[in-house]
């Protein structure tokens, strides 16, 4: 698992978080002048790809126990 390691302790195995090196990016003057709405939707800003055209996440299927069951017909 990146960012973690397993250490042996007297109590047993322990998962210890390891700090990752920080990355710094240089912001261009155009980026500094960008409005808040451009920052909130980078796909729209960079590629002209609005949220309305992006595919939505597939609807989750109901768990098998929650599906309606067929009723037995009397007769």
Long-range contacts (C-beta under 8 A, 24 or more apart in sequence): none
